[in-house]
Amino acid sequence: MSAPHWTDAYYGALYLDSVADLLTPRLSAIEAGIVETLLALRPGGRVLDVACGHGRHALPLAARGCAVVGLDRSRDYLARAAAAARAEPLSGGAATWVRGDLRSLPFPDGAFDAAFSWYSSLFVFDDATNERCLAEAARVVRRGGRVLVQHGNPLQLAVEPEASAARTLPDGSRVEERSSWDMAQGVDRCHRRLVRPDGAVLAATAELRYYSRSEWEGLAARTGLRLAALTSTPGAAGGSLSGPGPEAPDVVALLEKST
Ligand SMILES: C[S@@+](CC[C@H](N)C(=O)[O-])C[C@H]1O[C@@H](n2cnc3c(N)ncnc32)[C@H](O)[C@@H]1O
């Protein structure tokens, strides 16, 4: 594996324990439905979940008949995904878990019909590396295949650049978050601190890059993709593919690889 990166400290127990109760099966199923629709997935379709985490989208998609590969860097998250897959037999589909780095995907060109990356997971590096990550997703998709990327909404953050929240988790842990939108760099810096009931503290800062429409157009052109639509979770769930305004909670970019 490559050199240590902030994601290693952030995407361990700190992240998953502090969001697990928010990422309900219902929410994950709604999001998986959006992925399925926008990527036009069919039973038997080969789909890659880039940075799949604990498999909350890969599993429902496999249950709908897709042949899903979930790739992530975290051994622990992948172990959780595999355990969940064993607990819930997947009718018709299949889920395979691969430990790897999204900067250099361990798959041949055109191995998948589609690829997606949800929850601000693809763009966690500098711009040149982020572009390489998108190019990697494009490379492993067949000609005419689709790529979907979801991340935060820069237009919304421009309106409200600073945010903070604190809450108590079901096990009594306390989680505090503070985020600050750096408009010049298009980066949201999110500091998260988790205090366990026994006083143990986990803390780290994430740096998540969110792209504007014009930046997406450039990214797509340089990676051999066409930006087919820029929408949001509520927009896509309601059938609208028109560009998200400042009210949208996120951005969902749908891209197509030329035939
Ligand atoms: C915010 S979580 C999202 C997980 C999942 N997509 C979801 O929606 O629940 C980000 C994920 O990216 C993974 N990740 C971070 N850097 C990575 C890298 N370089 N290669 C592969 N996965 C990575 C983390 O381990 C984590 O599972």
The ligand as an SDF file (V2000), in Angstrom:
LIG
                    3D

 27 29  0  0  0  0  0  0  0  0999 V2000
  -16.9350    8.4730    3.4300 C   0  0  0  0  0  0  0  0  0  0  0  0
  -16.4510    6.8040    3.3100 S   0  0  0  0  0  0  0  0  0  0  0  0
  -17.6420    6.2760    2.1290 C   0  0  0  0  0  0  0  0  0  0  0  0
  -17.8520    4.8030    2.0360 C   0  0  0  0  0  0  0  0  0  0  0  0
  -19.0200    4.3940    1.1340 C   0  0  0  0  0  0  0  0  0  0  0  0
  -18.8120    4.8250   -0.2420 N   0  0  0  0  0  0  0  0  0  0  0  0
  -20.3180    4.9260    1.6740 C   0  0  0  0  0  0  0  0  0  0  0  0
  -20.9980    5.7170    0.9830 O   0  0  0  0  0  0  0  0  0  0  0  0
  -20.6690    4.5730    2.7930 O   0  0  0  0  0  0  0  0  0  0  0  0
  -14.9490    6.9390    2.3680 C   0  0  0  0  0  0  0  0  0  0  0  0
  -14.2940    5.6190    2.0580 C   0  0  0  0  0  0  0  0  0  0  0  0
  -13.1390    5.8240    1.2420 O   0  0  0  0  0  0  0  0  0  0  0  0
  -12.1750    4.8530    1.5850 C   0  0  0  0  0  0  0  0  0  0  0  0
  -10.8860    5.3070    1.0780 N   0  0  0  0  0  0  0  0  0  0  0  0
  -10.2040    6.4150    1.4490 C   0  0  0  0  0  0  0  0  0  0  0  0
   -9.0600    6.5200    0.7430 N   0  0  0  0  0  0  0  0  0  0  0  0
   -9.0290    5.4650   -0.1040 C   0  0  0  0  0  0  0  0  0  0  0  0
   -8.1080    5.0220   -1.0980 C   0  0  0  0  0  0  0  0  0  0  0  0
   -6.9830    5.7090   -1.3470 N   0  0  0  0  0  0  0  0  0  0  0  0
   -8.3920    3.9140   -1.7970 N   0  0  0  0  0  0  0  0  0  0  0  0
   -9.5110    3.2200   -1.5410 C   0  0  0  0  0  0  0  0  0  0  0  0
  -10.4270    3.5690   -0.6070 N   0  0  0  0  0  0  0  0  0  0  0  0
  -10.1830    4.6880    0.1020 C   0  0  0  0  0  0  0  0  0  0  0  0
  -12.2770    4.7850    3.0880 C   0  0  0  0  0  0  0  0  0  0  0  0
  -11.6900    3.6260    3.6280 O   0  0  0  0  0  0  0  0  0  0  0  0
  -13.7940    4.8400    3.2660 C   0  0  0  0  0  0  0  0  0  0  0  0
  -14.3580    3.5600    3.2560 O   0  0  0  0  0  0  0  0  0  0  0  0
  1  2  1  0
  2  3  1  0
  2 10  1  0
  3  4  1  0
  4  5  1  0
  5  6  1  0
  5  7  1  0
  7  8  2  0
  7  9  1  0
 10 11  1  0
 11 12  1  0
 11 26  1  0
 12 13  1  0
 13 14  1  0
 13 24  1  0
 14 15  1  0
 14 23  1  0
 15 16  2  0
 16 17  1  0
 17 18  1  0
 17 23  2  0
 18 19  1  0
 18 20  2  0
 20 21  1  0
 21 22  2  0
 22 23  1  0
 24 25  1  0
 24 26  1  0
 26 27  1  0
M  CHG  2   2   1   9  -1
M  END
$$$$
